[in-house]
Amino acid sequence: MVIGGGIAGPVTAMALRRAGVDAEVFEAYDHGSEGVGAFLTLAANGLEALRPLGLHDLVRDLGMDSPRMEMSNGQGRVLASFRQPGRTLRRADLYRALRDEAVRRGVPIRYGRRLTDASITGDGVRATFADGSTAEGDLLIGADGLRSRTRTLIDAGAPRARHVGLLNTGGFADGVKVPGRPDTSYFVFGKKCFFGYLIHPDGQVWWFANPPSPREPSPEELAAITPEQWRARLVKLFEDDNGPMLDIIGATGHILAGWNTYDFPTVPKWFNERMVILGDAAHATSPSSGQGASMAIEDAVVLAKCLRDVPHTRDAFAAFERLRRGRVERIVAQGRRNGSGKAPGATGALVRDLVLPMIMRRMTRKNSLAWMHDHRISWDEPISARRAAGWWACS
């Protein structure tokens, strides 16, 4: 039983089926994801992790290639320009494509099934949902995101996600001409707010903004902010900056409702005898890392391999955690560092503008993020049952 029908859930179910394990997805909401959310970028490692499951071509024609990045400050000075291959897609398009493909491959998806409880039985696990229904299976896999119920069922003392001091909003602007080229993600460190945009080949501009928020607003507070209030707030934030931000905001018919930004520095316990978490449920990273969806996809493939190759369930879960924890927590830390420069204050902005060009030149020259983007998972290489100093390794 896979809990969660976003990105991680359907990919996990398809990976399990390839490993010879029947899987069923249970989604809390009573409908699909049409029209939900903004957009995301699948990094090169995330795209490659789809390949062993035959899903790479599924996303090839969604969204746009975005292999270049350019960073500027609020005065219009370019601070850095570099290559970082990836593909940017509307979140809802990716949800729909993965869900439809999972169904086509025979994965049942049950909507309106919000997990409330689960208990380990003699030879499996029994799940209880908010509508009063139940289901049983051999395993329960929590792909249920930042506010994972599975995580708290595994560990009642599991930590809460950490608010990183930024909000998110954005939208899609039509009929506006802005500087730039369609293969580049443009990031602007405004005096008061961070802004990013891409130009789709059809001319539409996809954008987001990260208003600083030292205090974590409640969901009710965020829901009470109207699109026009967001528009007025963003105009105020960017009124003293050079760049196309005001034109893009003005050309956006509907500004998305805002949401908080979180990460998890660490989640101590990922599994018990019959339950395990992956994706954002185990290691949410700030969007500044550009790796959230890619990490979830990698998790799905590695977990399926562990269940395929390691004889006992608890050992398979332990192998999965040992293969993944170091990498994902390093990426969470990298995302935290990336986000720290978005709202640094006047002195911090001065230091950032002086130091960032040198850092990016050195990183580009040394290809210091290759460990992140060049990571590849081979489906055919078995997970070894060899123990050495208490860890599992890929043979």
Secondary structure, DSSP 8 states (H G I E B T S, - for coil): -EE--SSHHHHHHHHHHHTT----EE-SSSS--TT-S-EEEEEHHHHHHHGGGT-HHHHHTSSEE--EEEEEETTS-EEEEEE--EEEEEHHHHHHHHHHHHHHTT--EE-S--EEEEEE-SSSEEEEETTS-EEEES-EEE---TT-HHHHHH-TT----EEEEEEEEEEEE-S---SS-TTEEEEEE-SS-EEEEEE-TTS-EEEEEE-B-SS---HHHHHTS-HHHHHHHHHHHHTT--SSHHHHHHTBSS----EEEEE-S--S--B-SSEEE-THHHH---GGGS-HHHHHHHHHHHHHHHHHHSSSHHHHHHHHHHHHHHHHHHHHHHHHHHHTTSS-HHHHHHHHHHHHHHHHHHHHHHTTTHHHHS----SSS-B----BTTB--B-
